[in-house]
Amino acid sequence: MSFEHPNRENKQLADVYRDIMKRAPEHDFDPSLDRMQMVLDLLGHPEQSFRVIHVTGTNGKGSTARMAEALCRAYGLRTGLYTSPHLESVTERIAIDGQQLSDDDFIDVYDQVKDFIKLVDERSTAKGGPRMSFFEVLTTMAIWAFADAPVDVAVVEVGMGGRWDATNVLDADAAIIGPVDMDHMQWLGDTVEQIAGEKAGIIKKGSTVVIGPQPHAEKVMPILLGEAEKVGAAAVIRDGEEMDVVSRMPAVGGQVATLRTPNGTYEDVPIAMFGEHQAHNALSALAAAEVVVPVAGALDGDLVAQALSGVRIPGRIETIRTSPTIILDGGHNVQAVTALRKAIEENYDFQQLVGVVSMMADKEVEDVLGVMEPVLSEVIVTQNSWTPRVMKAEDLEKIAIRVFGPDRVTRVDLLPDAIQTAVDRVDSADDTGVGYGRGVLVFGSFVTAGDARRLLEEKPNKDLLKPKSERAAD
């Protein structure tokens, strides 16, 4: 089963994507920046041609990065944005001036750097090292595309960790460190202190360090502050100290918040996303934008409102259908789904919410399901398309039964059938026919959200999916 179609009409892009995918995956990285330094040497150090906002943290990196980019662009700066993972096409990961690379541009960038990548591969393997990884190649492409544009500011999301992440060849003007919690323990360490040490690696001499709210502040903050002092950071801005979410309230399509930064207070800022965590992400993005936008003092409140009211994040508490409501969320760890649950409780009034879940086998599956159990009427367990790491549906079913009980768990092995089953359950309980107060939540990983997004976008509104009999005949 596979839902990965970078572009169904562009065979050449699919070939390029396959070529890059043959390399070591982004979750299997070699802790070294040698290959990235080598390729940048060969390219003439394009990373030195733009300012950088570098974003790490266990959760919220993508949202924060997108908001920071929108704020910079609102001021007329040319922007580059590098995020991961992608939901539907690899081209989503690299954007210039708010637009992801076209298929042709993506191919062209790859063609421009592939000979340099080949040379690094040869030099590395000659010394007994690995070839450049999937993520290293994409990072090289992003840096080259940004320099070639050229952009004024690049907003770059760390892939995993920080210190040894391929993006850490960049020297951040503003280094954002979001909440640090337990995730990717097999690569980053099995304590929050170890994970914080890895994420603190993006702090560089002269950086302004923007630190979001920390759920383990007593363990994490000394490490982050110690690193800032050790390397000679220019300044530290902490959520709850030098900056703050003064107030917030839910609003249609998101929320309105008053945000205080070292440069001023921004009253009643519309944020087009749900959840308290997104107000704090917006605060971090705003503080970082103040560092790189070339104006004295506070930014213009109207431009800030314009930027933040227009940022919407695919696959993050995303309502993709109504009647019934279908929400997609890529949350895959306890912190992420806790934020998801709070946002649902604050902004929706569901009498029935059916969950469709598929997760990777290396995640804290039982804990994640336990967080979501109180808001879900029942759960449909299934499998997404990422076969190397995805938890088999039968194994997920056993865990789900321990959390929800056997009467609230159904196993449907194929994701299209699982979504259809969930919608059928909601429809059968809807006496009014308008779907009010009833919904479906698809969650568990960004792969699950991306697969569902593609399936739902491809189907006309009048028919959620083809009937099962028709899919089997295809």
VMD Tcl script that draws the C-alpha trace (Angstrom):
set ca {
  {0.00 0.00 0.00}
  {1.44 3.39 -0.94}
  {0.01 6.90 -1.07}
  {3.29 8.64 -2.05}
  {2.83 10.43 -5.35}
  {5.06 13.53 -5.40}
  {3.31 14.50 -8.64}
  {1.21 12.14 -10.69}
  {1.84 14.06 -13.92}
  {5.56 14.66 -13.51}
  {7.45 11.42 -13.86}
  {10.74 13.27 -13.67}
  {9.97 14.57 -10.17}
  {9.01 11.07 -9.07}
  {12.35 9.81 -10.40}
  {14.27 12.52 -8.52}
  {12.36 11.75 -5.33}
  {13.07 8.04 -5.68}
  {16.75 8.80 -6.23}
  {16.94 10.88 -3.04}
  {14.90 8.30 -1.09}
  {17.53 5.62 -1.81}
  {19.74 7.38 0.73}
  {19.71 6.91 4.50}
  {16.35 8.17 5.87}
  {16.12 11.27 8.02}
  {15.50 9.30 11.22}
  {18.73 7.32 10.66}
  {21.42 9.98 10.70}
  {25.16 9.89 11.32}
  {26.11 12.37 14.09}
  {28.46 14.52 12.04}
  {28.30 17.79 10.12}
  {31.36 16.88 8.02}
  {29.43 16.07 4.84}
  {27.34 19.24 5.08}
  {30.42 21.36 5.69}
  {32.12 19.71 2.72}
  {29.27 20.34 0.30}
  {28.96 23.97 1.41}
  {32.71 24.41 0.88}
  {32.31 23.10 -2.65}
  {29.31 25.37 -3.31}
  {31.14 28.47 -2.07}
  {29.25 28.85 1.20}
  {25.83 29.99 -0.02}
  {24.55 29.88 3.59}
  {26.45 33.09 4.34}
  {24.30 35.15 1.98}
  {21.14 35.45 4.14}
  {20.03 35.94 7.72}
  {18.65 32.91 9.59}
  {15.88 32.09 12.02}
  {16.59 28.53 13.21}
  {13.78 26.62 14.96}
  {13.99 23.52 17.14}
  {11.90 21.93 19.91}
  {9.98 18.71 20.42}
  {6.75 20.12 19.02}
  {5.56 23.28 17.30}
  {8.59 23.78 15.06}
  {6.64 23.87 11.80}
  {3.95 26.22 13.09}
  {6.48 28.58 14.62}
  {8.61 28.57 11.48}
  {5.66 29.36 9.23}
  {4.54 32.23 11.43}
  {8.05 33.69 11.60}
  {8.34 33.49 7.81}
  {4.97 35.20 7.33}
  {5.99 38.03 9.66}
  {9.22 38.63 7.74}
  {7.42 38.49 4.40}
  {4.82 40.99 5.61}
  {7.67 43.49 5.86}
  {8.64 42.97 2.23}
  {11.65 40.76 2.93}
  {12.34 37.92 0.52}
  {11.99 34.75 2.54}
  {13.01 31.12 2.38}
  {11.23 28.47 4.43}
  {12.52 24.94 5.03}
  {10.24 22.57 6.95}
  {9.70 18.85 7.47}
  {8.12 16.42 7.11}
  {5.98 16.89 4.02}
  {2.37 15.75 3.89}
  {1.80 15.12 0.19}
  {4.81 16.17 -1.91}
  {8.48 16.60 -1.11}
  {8.34 20.01 -2.83}
  {6.40 21.33 0.20}
  {9.61 21.38 2.23}
  {11.24 24.27 0.38}
  {9.38 27.55 -0.13}
  {10.44 30.97 -1.38}
  {8.32 34.05 -0.69}
  {5.58 31.84 0.73}
  {5.32 29.54 -2.32}
  {6.63 26.00 -2.31}
  {8.99 25.13 -5.14}
  {7.28 24.04 -8.32}
  {8.06 20.56 -9.56}
  {10.31 21.98 -12.28}
  {12.15 24.26 -9.84}
  {12.72 21.38 -7.45}
  {14.18 19.28 -10.26}
  {16.32 22.21 -11.42}
  {17.76 22.77 -7.93}
  {18.58 19.08 -7.64}
  {20.31 19.15 -11.03}
  {22.41 22.12 -9.91}
  {23.70 20.43 -6.75}
  {23.76 16.71 -7.60}
  {27.33 16.71 -8.94}
  {28.58 18.34 -5.73}
  {26.63 15.77 -3.72}
  {28.20 12.98 -5.75}
  {31.65 14.39 -5.03}
  {30.94 14.50 -1.28}
  {29.63 10.93 -1.44}
  {32.87 9.80 -3.06}
  {35.09 11.62 -0.56}
  {33.10 10.38 2.42}
  {32.93 6.75 1.35}
  {36.66 6.78 0.49}
  {37.27 7.50 4.18}
  {34.89 4.75 5.29}
  {32.00 7.11 5.95}
  {28.41 7.11 4.62}
  {26.98 8.90 1.61}
  {24.99 12.06 2.22}
  {21.61 11.21 3.71}
  {18.15 12.00 2.39}
  {17.84 14.95 4.78}
  {21.34 16.25 4.05}
  {20.57 16.34 0.34}
  {17.29 18.21 0.88}
  {19.00 20.65 3.25}
  {21.70 21.33 0.66}
  {19.01 21.95 -1.94}
  {17.17 24.37 0.36}
  {20.30 26.39 1.15}
  {21.25 26.58 -2.52}
  {17.71 27.60 -3.55}
  {17.63 30.34 -0.90}
  {21.00 31.75 -1.97}
  {20.06 31.56 -5.65}
  {16.73 33.40 -5.16}
  {18.28 35.30 -3.30}
  {16.38 35.57 -0.02}
  {16.93 38.08 2.77}
  {15.92 35.71 5.58}
  {15.75 31.93 5.73}
  {13.50 30.35 8.36}
  {14.75 26.83 8.88}
  {13.16 24.05 10.91}
  {15.49 21.48 12.47}
  {14.80 17.96 11.26}
  {15.63 16.20 14.54}
  {17.51 17.38 17.61}
  {19.80 20.25 16.73}
  {23.49 19.79 17.44}
  {24.08 17.15 14.76}
  {21.14 18.02 12.52}
  {22.10 18.82 8.92}
  {20.62 22.30 9.29}
  {23.10 23.16 12.05}
  {25.69 24.31 9.52}
  {23.70 27.55 9.68}
  {24.54 30.28 12.18}
  {21.26 31.59 13.52}
  {20.58 35.28 14.03}
  {17.58 34.11 16.07}
  {17.55 30.57 17.54}
  {14.08 29.50 18.65}
  {13.90 26.60 21.10}
  {10.33 25.46 21.61}
  {9.12 23.09 24.34}
  {11.60 20.28 25.02}
  {10.08 16.93 25.88}
  {10.56 13.21 25.29}
  {10.67 12.14 21.64}
  {13.18 10.45 19.31}
  {14.83 9.02 22.44}
  {16.73 6.34 20.52}
  {18.67 9.09 18.73}
  {18.65 12.07 21.10}
  {18.87 10.46 24.54}
  {16.46 9.02 27.07}
  {16.27 12.00 29.44}
  {15.00 15.53 28.88}
  {18.41 16.81 29.94}
  {20.11 14.89 27.13}
  {17.50 16.00 24.60}
  {17.81 19.62 25.75}
  {21.58 19.38 25.27}
  {21.07 18.29 21.67}
  {18.57 21.05 20.92}
  {20.77 23.69 22.58}
  {23.33 22.98 19.87}
  {21.67 25.48 17.51}
  {22.67 28.36 19.80}
  {25.64 30.14 18.26}
  {27.85 33.08 19.15}
  {25.88 36.27 18.55}
  {22.49 34.49 18.37}
  {19.42 35.88 20.07}
  {17.94 32.84 21.82}
  {14.13 32.71 21.97}
  {12.95 30.07 24.45}
  {9.35 28.90 24.44}
  {7.46 27.51 27.47}
  {9.24 24.50 28.94}
  {7.23 21.66 30.53}
  {10.41 20.52 32.35}
  {11.82 23.96 33.07}
  {13.77 22.99 36.18}
  {15.75 20.42 34.17}
  {15.87 22.12 30.77}
  {16.41 25.82 31.45}
  {19.83 25.49 33.14}
  {21.08 23.59 30.09}
  {19.74 26.11 27.58}
  {20.93 29.12 29.55}
  {24.30 27.48 30.17}
  {24.81 26.88 26.47}
  {23.82 30.47 25.64}
  {26.40 31.77 28.10}
  {29.07 29.30 26.98}
  {28.93 30.19 23.28}
  {28.36 33.90 23.72}
  {24.73 34.39 22.66}
  {23.74 38.01 22.17}
  {20.55 37.82 24.25}
  {18.04 35.39 25.74}
  {14.29 35.95 25.52}
  {12.21 33.58 27.68}
  {8.48 32.90 27.50}
  {7.01 34.12 30.79}
  {9.93 36.46 31.46}
  {11.14 38.77 28.68}
  {8.09 37.88 26.58}
  {4.61 36.72 27.47}
  {1.16 35.76 26.20}
  {-0.71 38.45 28.15}
  {-4.18 37.20 27.26}
  {-5.95 35.05 24.73}
  {-9.48 33.98 23.84}
  {-10.95 31.61 21.25}
  {-12.36 33.16 18.11}
  {-13.89 31.93 14.86}
  {-11.21 30.02 12.98}
  {-8.61 30.40 15.71}
  {-8.01 32.85 18.54}
  {-7.14 36.42 19.46}
  {-4.16 37.08 21.74}
  {-2.25 39.97 23.23}
  {1.49 39.33 22.99}
  {4.30 41.11 24.83}
  {7.89 41.03 23.52}
  {10.99 42.96 24.58}
  {10.11 45.59 21.97}
  {6.47 46.20 22.83}
  {2.95 44.86 23.36}
  {0.76 43.77 20.46}
  {-2.92 44.01 21.32}
  {-5.63 41.64 20.05}
  {-3.58 39.81 17.43}
  {-5.67 37.36 15.35}
  {-4.03 33.92 15.08}
  {-5.62 31.59 12.57}
  {-4.94 28.41 14.57}
  {-6.49 26.71 17.56}
  {-4.92 26.05 20.92}
  {-3.00 27.84 23.64}
  {0.23 26.35 22.33}
  {-0.21 28.22 19.05}
  {-0.40 31.53 20.90}
  {2.98 30.73 22.46}
  {4.35 29.64 19.07}
  {3.19 32.98 17.64}
  {4.94 34.78 20.49}
  {8.25 33.04 19.76}
  {7.90 33.74 16.04}
  {7.22 37.41 16.75}
  {10.23 37.78 19.06}
  {12.47 36.15 16.43}
  {11.08 38.31 13.63}
  {11.93 41.40 15.67}
  {15.57 40.28 15.53}
  {15.85 40.02 11.75}
  {13.38 42.61 10.46}
  {15.40 45.82 9.97}
  {13.26 48.26 11.95}
  {13.85 49.86 15.32}
  {11.50 48.97 18.16}
  {8.22 47.12 17.83}
  {6.90 45.87 14.51}
  {3.80 47.44 12.98}
  {0.73 45.98 14.66}
  {-1.35 45.92 11.49}
  {1.35 44.00 9.60}
  {1.69 41.54 12.49}
  {-2.07 40.96 12.49}
  {-2.11 40.55 8.72}
  {0.70 37.99 8.82}
  {-0.51 35.83 11.71}
  {-4.15 35.82 10.61}
  {-3.11 34.29 7.29}
  {-0.99 31.36 8.52}
  {-2.70 27.99 8.32}
  {-0.78 24.76 8.87}
  {-1.78 21.67 6.87}
  {-2.11 18.59 9.03}
  {-2.19 20.45 12.35}
  {-5.71 20.54 13.83}
  {-6.87 21.03 10.23}
  {-10.58 20.85 9.48}
  {-10.62 19.40 5.99}
  {-14.33 18.51 5.73}
  {-17.60 19.56 7.31}
  {-20.89 17.67 7.68}
  {-19.48 15.64 9.26}
  {-16.46 17.51 10.54}
  {-13.20 15.73 9.70}
  {-10.07 16.96 11.49}
  {-6.51 15.95 10.61}
  {-3.61 16.20 13.04}
  {-0.07 14.88 12.78}
  {0.55 14.82 16.54}
  {2.55 11.73 17.46}
  {3.82 12.25 21.02}
  {2.28 13.02 24.39}
  {2.94 16.75 24.31}
  {1.50 17.15 20.80}
  {-1.70 15.21 21.47}
  {-2.16 16.94 24.83}
  {-2.22 20.23 22.92}
  {-4.60 18.66 20.38}
  {-6.96 17.45 23.10}
  {-7.00 20.87 24.81}
  {-7.73 22.59 21.51}
  {-10.63 20.23 20.78}
  {-12.07 20.73 24.27}
  {-11.75 24.50 23.98}
  {-13.03 25.02 20.45}
  {-15.46 22.19 19.63}
  {-18.60 20.79 21.19}
  {-18.61 17.19 20.01}
  {-21.20 14.75 21.29}
  {-19.53 12.08 19.16}
  {-15.93 12.07 17.96}
  {-14.58 8.95 16.26}
  {-10.81 8.63 16.11}
  {-8.91 7.08 13.21}
  {-5.36 6.36 14.30}
  {-2.15 4.95 12.85}
  {1.22 5.49 14.52}
  {4.86 4.61 14.10}
  {6.02 1.65 16.17}
  {8.80 3.64 17.86}
  {6.39 6.11 19.53}
  {4.81 6.05 23.00}
  {1.63 4.61 21.57}
  {-0.19 3.68 24.76}
  {0.52 7.06 26.38}
  {-0.70 8.93 23.28}
  {-3.92 6.92 23.16}
  {-4.39 7.47 26.89}
  {-4.28 11.24 26.43}
  {-6.92 11.12 23.69}
  {-9.23 8.54 25.27}
  {-11.48 10.99 27.18}
  {-12.46 12.96 24.04}
  {-13.00 10.02 21.67}
  {-16.24 8.05 21.54}
  {-14.41 5.16 19.91}
  {-11.29 4.54 17.87}
  {-10.66 2.88 14.51}
  {-7.09 1.52 14.36}
  {-5.42 1.18 10.97}
  {-2.10 1.48 9.08}
  {-0.66 4.39 7.13}
  {1.57 4.02 4.08}
  {4.96 4.23 5.81}
  {5.62 0.49 5.96}
  {9.18 0.46 7.39}
  {8.21 2.08 10.71}
  {4.44 1.93 10.98}
  {2.91 -0.16 13.75}
  {0.89 -3.04 12.35}
  {-2.83 -2.62 12.81}
  {-3.15 -5.83 14.81}
  {-0.49 -4.65 17.29}
  {-2.08 -1.22 17.57}
  {-5.44 -2.90 18.19}
  {-4.07 -4.75 21.24}
  {-2.77 -1.54 22.78}
  {-5.95 0.36 21.97}
  {-8.09 -2.29 23.68}
  {-6.06 -1.84 26.87}
  {-6.80 1.90 26.77}
  {-10.37 2.06 25.40}
  {-11.76 -1.40 26.16}
  {-12.83 -3.88 23.45}
  {-16.24 -2.29 22.83}
  {-14.70 1.02 21.69}
  {-12.03 -0.36 19.34}
  {-12.41 -1.48 15.73}
  {-9.56 -2.60 13.50}
  {-9.71 -1.72 9.79}
  {-6.40 -2.51 8.11}
  {-6.56 -0.06 5.18}
  {-6.71 3.65 5.88}
  {-9.34 4.50 3.20}
  {-11.65 1.86 4.67}
  {-10.92 3.10 8.20}
  {-11.92 6.67 7.34}
  {-15.05 5.46 5.59}
  {-15.94 3.30 8.61}
  {-15.56 6.28 10.93}
  {-17.75 8.50 8.73}
  {-20.37 5.75 8.51}
  {-20.44 5.51 12.32}
  {-20.98 9.24 12.61}
  {-23.60 9.33 9.86}
  {-25.56 6.44 11.36}
  {-25.86 8.29 14.66}
  {-26.90 11.58 13.04}
  {-30.69 11.90 13.15}
  {-30.70 15.49 11.87}
  {-28.59 14.93 8.77}
  {-26.51 18.08 9.35}
  {-23.62 16.49 11.21}
  {-23.66 19.04 14.05}
  {-21.70 17.92 17.12}
  {-20.32 14.86 15.36}
  {-16.92 14.39 13.81}
  {-13.96 12.26 12.83}
  {-10.40 12.87 14.02}
  {-7.56 11.33 11.97}
  {-4.32 11.43 13.96}
  {-1.17 9.63 15.06}
  {1.55 10.82 12.66}
  {2.19 13.26 9.85}
  {2.22 10.33 7.44}
  {-1.29 9.38 8.60}
  {-2.47 12.99 8.25}
  {-0.85 13.30 4.82}
  {-2.33 10.06 3.56}
  {-5.79 11.10 4.77}
  {-5.44 14.59 3.31}
  {-4.60 13.19 -0.10}
  {-7.45 10.70 -0.01}
  {-10.00 13.30 1.03}
  {-8.82 15.91 -1.46}
  {-9.08 13.44 -4.33}
  {-12.69 12.52 -3.64}
  {-15.68 14.73 -4.56}
  {-17.60 16.14 -1.61}
  {-20.67 14.10 -2.36}
  {-18.72 10.84 -1.99}
  {-16.14 10.61 0.76}
  {-14.38 7.66 -0.85}
  {-15.20 5.06 -3.41}
  {-17.23 2.18 -2.05}
  {-15.03 -0.64 -0.80}
  {-16.18 -2.90 -3.67}
  {-15.04 -0.34 -6.26}
  {-11.64 0.15 -4.60}
  {-11.06 -3.59 -4.61}
  {-11.82 -3.70 -8.33}
  {-9.28 -0.95 -9.18}
}
mol new
graphics top color blue
foreach p $ca { graphics top sphere $p radius 0.5 }
foreach p [lrange $ca 0 end-1] q [lrange $ca 1 end] { graphics top cylinder $p $q radius 0.2 }
display resetview
